[in-house]
Amino acid sequence: MKQETNMSLTNTSLDNTSHPGAPGPNELVPSRYAVRVGDIDVLVVSDGVLPLPTAMLAHNIDPSVRATWLKDMFLPPDAYDWALNVVVVRSGSQTILVDAGLGLDPDLHLPRAGQLIKRLEAAGIDLASVTDVVLTHMHMDHIGGLLVDGVKDQLRPDLRIHVAAAEVKFWEAPDFSHVSMPPGFPDALRATAKRFVKEYRSQLRPFEDEYEVAPGVVVTRTGGHTPGHSVVRVASGGDRLTFAGDLVFAVGFEHPEWYNGFEHDPEESARVRISLLRELAETGGLLVATHLPFPSVGHVAVDGDVFRWVPVFWDY
């Protein structure tokens, strides 16, 4: 499986000549990473980072246990940066955006996130070339990029947005009784989901359990994190890659039973997480996830009764 760091997606071609060596205006680190999955191209794009309280990593354990894990990982004790990763997939004539980043929410004071649109431009990806959008779920850090002023006008009028029917239904009257979020987040999540459905209702293509978006690109509802949470599996020529959305966080390999603060059904999330990690450890396929450190491309290994994250070596 070949990884490449410079890739361009356009209406007619996908190559490695776009802005070679230049991560984008005024940026000192790369913000995109390309992977070849058989005949399918996958580009991981960073939407930036979310500084969040470390308590969000696990709210069903003793804080001292969480603090020990953070110390062992050389992470700060109170708050740290959650990565925000999005992927662009090119299969045949289709260009598929999987999730859309945070967009802009000045009320939550998250200026280091919401970078997707400018980073797609820096990668040479024209919004008008996107034929499909797949949403793993409708939390605002996965849909907000499509609500940035002027973005809808750049998208194709026949754009198809694939999302689980259960997810759309959930956000009609979302249940926050089992989450553990910072103040302000529940209201922001409700408002953003409501606005998104209003803006894009005619382009939504809800599916029940599974849908083949393009040859070798299948979205499957898993539930757990939200009732309609889904993963995207890419398969071609014997190669495999799974974009797991919010099923797996950095702590979830060693402690898959820890409840993340954004999970609407923590018990089901843990069950689905363990099942997915077992699958990936057995198949050896690549894993990419929204909140794993960029570029988040790696493998899963069994480590006793739990798991171990094995990042790929960067290919330049």
VEXLOMI-237643 format. One line per field, with one value per residue (C-alpha): residue number from 1; z, y, x. Coordinates in steps of 0.05 Angstrom, whole numbers. Last residue first. Layout:
BEGIN
num	NUM; ...
pz	Z; ...
py	Y; ...
px	X; ...
END
This chain:
BEGIN
num	316; 315; 314; 313; 312; 311; 310; 309; 308; 307; 306; 305; 304; 303; 302; 301; 300; 299; 298; 297; 296; 295; 294; 293; 292; 291; 290; 289; 288; 287; 286; 285; 284; 283; 282; 281; 280; 279; 278; 277; 276; 275; 274; 273; 272; 271; 270; 269; 268; 267; 266; 265; 264; 263; 262; 261; 260; 259; 258; 257; 256; 255; 254; 253; 252; 251; 250; 249; 248; 247; 246; 245; 244; 243; 242; 241; 240; 239; 238; 237; 236; 235; 234; 233; 232; 231; 230; 229; 228; 227; 226; 225; 224; 223; 222; 221; 220; 219; 218; 217; 216; 215; 214; 213; 212; 211; 210; 209; 208; 207; 206; 205; 204; 203; 202; 201; 200; 199; 198; 197; 196; 195; 194; 193; 192; 191; 190; 189; 188; 187; 186; 185; 184; 183; 182; 181; 180; 179; 178; 177; 176; 175; 174; 173; 172; 171; 170; 169; 168; 167; 166; 165; 164; 163; 162; 161; 160; 159; 158; 157; 156; 155; 154; 153; 152; 151; 150; 149; 148; 147; 146; 145; 144; 143; 142; 141; 140; 139; 138; 137; 136; 135; 134; 133; 132; 131; 130; 129; 128; 127; 126; 125; 124; 123; 122; 121; 120; 119; 118; 117; 116; 115; 114; 113; 112; 111; 110; 109; 108; 107; 106; 105; 104; 103; 102; 101; 100; 99; 98; 97; 96; 95; 94; 93; 92; 91; 90; 89; 88; 87; 86; 85; 84; 83; 82; 81; 80; 79; 78; 77; 76; 75; 74; 73; 72; 71; 70; 69; 68; 67; 66; 65; 64; 63; 62; 61; 60; 59; 58; 57; 56; 55; 54; 53; 52; 51; 50; 49; 48; 47; 46; 45; 44; 43; 42; 41; 40; 39; 38; 37; 36; 35; 34; 33; 32; 31; 30; 29; 28; 27; 26; 25; 24; 23; 22; 21; 20; 19; 18; 17; 16; 15; 14; 13; 12; 11; 10; 9; 8; 7; 6; 5; 4; 3; 2; 1
pz	31; 62; 136; 175; 192; 262; 304; 356; 407; 432; 494; 528; 512; 460; 395; 338; 300; 239; 220; 186; 237; 195; 243; 315; 324; 328; 262; 250; 198; 203; 153; 144; 181; 175; 245; 282; 242; 260; 333; 334; 302; 354; 412; 386; 375; 447; 476; 436; 459; 531; 518; 483; 466; 464; 466; 535; 516; 558; 575; 555; 496; 545; 512; 442; 460; 490; 423; 404; 364; 344; 325; 249; 234; 165; 146; 95; 58; 3; -35; -102; -76; -11; 25; 86; 113; 184; 209; 269; 262; 335; 358; 387; 388; 320; 269; 202; 143; 86; 28; -21; -68; -129; -105; -50; -34; 21; 88; 146; 129; 79; 75; 11; 33; -23; -14; 61; 53; 87; 135; 154; 167; 209; 255; 262; 278; 330; 367; 369; 393; 448; 471; 467; 510; 575; 566; 548; 590; 549; 575; 579; 514; 474; 406; 383; 307; 311; 321; 258; 214; 247; 240; 165; 160; 120; 47; 17; -59; -96; -156; -147; -147; -90; -96; -74; -13; 9; 7; 82; 121; 131; 93; 140; 199; 184; 221; 278; 287; 306; 249; 239; 194; 140; 68; 15; -59; -126; -103; -164; -150; -85; -126; -94; -108; -41; -19; -37; 6; 61; 56; 63; 118; 169; 217; 279; 310; 322; 373; 414; 425; 407; 345; 312; 243; 201; 244; 194; 131; 137; 82; 17; -43; -113; -163; -233; -213; -138; -108; -33; 8; 83; 143; 207; 269; 321; 394; 427; 502; 567; 641; 652; 593; 551; 558; 543; 611; 643; 606; 627; 699; 699; 672; 730; 779; 751; 772; 713; 677; 650; 600; 547; 559; 626; 585; 573; 500; 452; 383; 327; 253; 195; 176; 108; 96; 21; -5; -76; -101; -149; -93; -32; -45; 14; 14; 72; 82; 132; 129; 181; 180; 153; 130; 64; 51; 62; 7; -9; -77; -88; -130; -170; -139; -185; -188; -252; -285; -237; -191; -134; -120; -80; -44; 16; -16; 16; -23; 0
py	226; 164; 172; 108; 80; 90; 26; 34; -22; -61; -93; -160; -174; -123; -138; -94; -38; -5; 66; 131; 185; 242; 276; 254; 211; 252; 239; 168; 133; 58; 15; -58; -114; -158; -188; -125; -84; -130; -131; -55; -51; -98; -61; 6; -21; -46; 17; 61; 18; 32; 106; 120; 195; 195; 265; 256; 194; 132; 88; 15; 18; 32; 16; 27; 79; 131; 164; 163; 110; 110; 183; 176; 106; 117; 46; 28; -37; -62; -127; -92; -41; -29; 34; 27; 87; 86; 108; 142; 139; 129; 173; 150; 80; 69; 28; 50; 28; 71; 33; 57; 3; 28; 90; 107; 35; 40; 5; 6; 51; 103; 177; 216; 289; 339; 369; 376; 416; 483; 462; 398; 438; 490; 438; 402; 468; 490; 423; 419; 490; 479; 415; 448; 509; 481; 427; 358; 295; 257; 208; 254; 291; 262; 295; 314; 322; 305; 232; 225; 251; 203; 144; 157; 147; 202; 209; 279; 279; 341; 356; 432; 426; 462; 532; 566; 520; 545; 619; 629; 568; 518; 461; 465; 455; 383; 339; 385; 403; 332; 303; 234; 197; 244; 224; 279; 263; 294; 341; 374; 440; 446; 449; 411; 440; 420; 493; 499; 438; 470; 535; 497; 452; 502; 501; 490; 535; 590; 550; 605; 569; 630; 642; 578; 571; 509; 448; 395; 370; 295; 246; 285; 240; 253; 207; 190; 126; 128; 190; 196; 260; 250; 294; 298; 341; 330; 339; 388; 382; 405; 392; 343; 360; 300; 261; 196; 166; 231; 228; 156; 173; 231; 185; 137; 195; 220; 154; 126; 135; 206; 188; 229; 290; 300; 322; 388; 408; 446; 428; 421; 437; 413; 367; 332; 258; 244; 176; 152; 88; 39; -4; 40; 97; 144; 218; 264; 335; 390; 392; 437; 510; 542; 615; 599; 524; 459; 475; 418; 406; 454; 405; 356; 290; 271; 264; 284; 311; 353; 362; 324; 339; 297; 310; 265; 197; 130; 65; 0
px	155; 126; 110; 119; 51; 24; 15; -40; -43; -103; -133; -134; -61; -39; -76; -51; -86; -55; -40; -59; -77; -48; -55; -63; -127; -190; -224; -201; -158; -146; -108; -126; -91; -152; -152; -129; -179; -237; -217; -214; -283; -314; -281; -306; -377; -381; -351; -399; -458; -440; -427; -493; -491; -415; -385; -354; -316; -329; -270; -281; -232; -175; -109; -135; -188; -141; -126; -200; -237; -311; -310; -302; -275; -246; -228; -174; -164; -118; -132; -139; -189; -226; -248; -292; -329; -356; -424; -457; -532; -551; -494; -427; -458; -488; -450; -480; -438; -411; -380; -327; -299; -338; -375; -424; -440; -493; -503; -552; -611; -589; -607; -590; -592; -589; -659; -647; -583; -595; -650; -614; -550; -586; -616; -550; -514; -566; -567; -491; -484; -535; -500; -431; -445; -419; -366; -392; -407; -459; -511; -573; -558; -616; -628; -698; -698; -624; -638; -680; -624; -576; -624; -629; -554; -520; -501; -499; -506; -485; -531; -526; -450; -415; -387; -452; -455; -386; -401; -409; -385; -442; -408; -349; -395; -414; -364; -343; -417; -437; -478; -450; -401; -424; -410; -407; -412; -394; -339; -308; -344; -306; -241; -185; -117; -87; -84; -158; -174; -133; -173; -238; -215; -187; -246; -203; -150; -201; -243; -276; -342; -385; -342; -368; -337; -330; -319; -296; -331; -340; -320; -313; -321; -295; -328; -305; -269; -258; -228; -233; -225; -214; -226; -184; -194; -139; -155; -109; -98; -129; -119; -62; -17; 5; 70; 33; 50; 27; -39; -49; -34; -83; -138; -126; -126; -192; -225; -262; -329; -316; -262; -227; -272; -237; -177; -212; -214; -169; -197; -146; -141; -184; -128; -136; -126; -126; -148; -137; -170; -137; -109; -113; -64; -53; -42; -27; -51; -37; 38; 72; 95; 32; 31; -3; -8; 30; 80; 127; 96; 37; -3; 40; 20; -37; -112; -146; -208; -247; -188; -156; -83; -35; 30; 46; 45; 30; 32; 0
END
